[in-house]
Amino acid sequence: MSGIVGGAGSKSGIIGQTEIDYEEGDFTATMGGGNPPSSPPTTTGHYTKIGRQVTVTFNFESVNCSGGSGGVQITGMPFACADMPSFTLGMYFGTVNSKNFNYTVGTNVQPYINETTTVIQFTTTGDSAVIGEFEYISGSDRYLRVSCTYFA
């Protein structure tokens, strides 16, 4: 679904025609990065784009990460992250829920998208403020659920 919503106004009455770009759809997310699994898992994600703001959600359910090692990345986001010079890691707001991946217990896993790319990477931070990696543990029965909002 996509389109332009018109006729927005103020509380005191319609001042003019304001158009809001709205789009939603599906995309294919692929697990990669580091040394990706021998058969990189894919899943169908969903996105909503309102103006420049893009929210993506996707779930990798019970996937096989055999042969995978190093930092996890997800490719195939539907829009490139905006070029935002004041941010060193692009723009992100998101949540991650995972099972059977390697990161320090008690840390927060955050998704981020570098400027001008369509690749989600992950960082972990904890009380020591040391940035770490979110990494593969080779094997099956891996879950990764992500919701992330960024600007295109």
C-alpha positions in Angstrom: 0.0 0.0 0.0 1.3 3.4 -0.8 0.0 6.9 -1.5 -0.3 10.5 -0.5 -2.5 11.7 2.3 -3.9 15.2 1.5 -6.0 17.8 3.2 -4.2 17.9 6.5 -4.7 21.2 8.4 -4.4 22.9 11.7 -6.8 22.9 14.6 -8.0 26.3 13.6 -9.0 25.1 10.1 -7.4 23.9 6.9 -4.5 26.2 6.0 -3.4 24.5 2.9 -2.8 21.2 1.3 -0.2 19.1 3.1 1.0 15.9 1.5 2.4 13.0 3.6 4.2 10.3 1.8 3.1 6.9 3.1 4.2 3.4 1.9 4.2 -0.1 3.3 5.4 -3.4 1.9 7.6 -6.4 2.3 11.3 -7.0 1.6 13.8 -9.9 1.8 16.2 -9.7 4.7 19.4 -11.9 4.5 21.6 -12.8 7.4 25.3 -12.2 6.5 28.4 -10.3 7.8 31.6 -11.7 9.3 31.8 -15.3 7.9 28.1 -15.9 7.1 26.5 -19.3 7.5 27.2 -21.7 4.6 23.5 -21.3 3.6 22.7 -17.7 4.6 19.1 -17.6 6.0 16.6 -15.2 4.5 13.2 -14.1 5.8 10.4 -11.8 4.7 10.4 -8.5 6.6 7.8 -5.7 6.7 8.3 -2.0 6.4 6.3 1.2 6.8 7.7 4.5 5.4 6.1 7.8 6.4 7.9 10.7 4.8 11.6 9.9 5.4 11.1 7.7 8.5 11.3 4.0 7.8 10.4 1.3 10.3 11.4 -2.3 9.5 10.5 -5.5 11.4 11.7 -9.0 10.6 12.0 -12.4 12.3 14.5 -15.2 11.6 12.8 -18.2 13.2 14.7 -21.4 14.0 17.4 -20.8 11.4 20.6 -22.8 10.8 23.7 -20.7 11.2 26.2 -23.6 10.7 29.5 -22.3 9.5 28.8 -18.8 10.6 31.2 -16.8 12.7 32.0 -13.2 13.4 29.7 -10.2 13.5 26.1 -10.6 12.3 24.7 -8.2 9.6 21.4 -8.2 7.9 21.2 -7.0 4.3 18.3 -6.0 2.1 16.6 -3.1 3.9 14.1 -1.5 1.6 15.7 2.0 1.7 19.2 3.3 2.2 19.9 5.2 5.4 20.1 9.0 5.0 23.5 10.6 4.8 23.5 12.3 8.2 27.0 13.9 8.8 26.3 14.6 12.5 25.9 10.9 13.3 28.9 8.6 13.0 26.9 5.4 12.8 23.9 6.6 10.8 20.5 6.7 12.5 18.8 4.0 14.5 16.2 3.3 17.1 15.4 -0.3 17.6 15.0 -3.5 19.6 16.5 -6.9 19.3 15.4 -10.2 20.7 17.7 -13.2 20.1 18.4 -16.8 21.0 21.7 -18.6 20.6 23.9 -15.8 19.4 27.1 -14.7 21.1 27.2 -11.5 23.1 28.0 -10.6 26.7 25.1 -11.3 29.1 23.8 -8.1 30.7 24.6 -6.0 27.6 22.2 -4.2 25.4 22.1 -5.2 21.7 21.3 -2.3 19.4 20.8 -2.4 15.6 22.2 0.4 13.5 22.5 1.3 9.8 25.5 3.1 8.5 24.8 6.1 6.4 23.9 5.5 2.7 23.7 1.7 3.2 20.9 -0.9 3.5 22.7 -3.1 6.0 21.8 -3.5 9.6 24.7 -4.2 11.9 24.6 -4.7 15.7 26.5 -3.3 18.6 26.4 -4.3 22.3 26.9 -1.9 25.2 26.9 -2.5 28.9 27.9 -0.9 32.2 31.5 -0.6 31.1 30.4 1.4 28.0 32.6 -0.9 25.9 31.2 -1.5 22.4 31.2 -5.2 21.5 30.1 -7.4 18.7 26.9 -9.5 18.3 28.3 -12.7 16.8 27.2 -16.0 15.3 27.4 -19.2 17.2 27.5 -21.9 14.6 24.5 -24.3 14.8 20.8 -24.6 14.4 17.7 -23.3 16.3 18.7 -19.6 16.1 16.2 -16.8 16.5 16.6 -13.2 15.7 13.8 -10.7 15.9 14.4 -7.0 15.1 12.4 -3.8 14.9 14.3 -0.8 13.8 13.4 2.8 12.7 15.7 5.0 10.7 15.6 7.9 8.2 16.0 7.4 4.5 
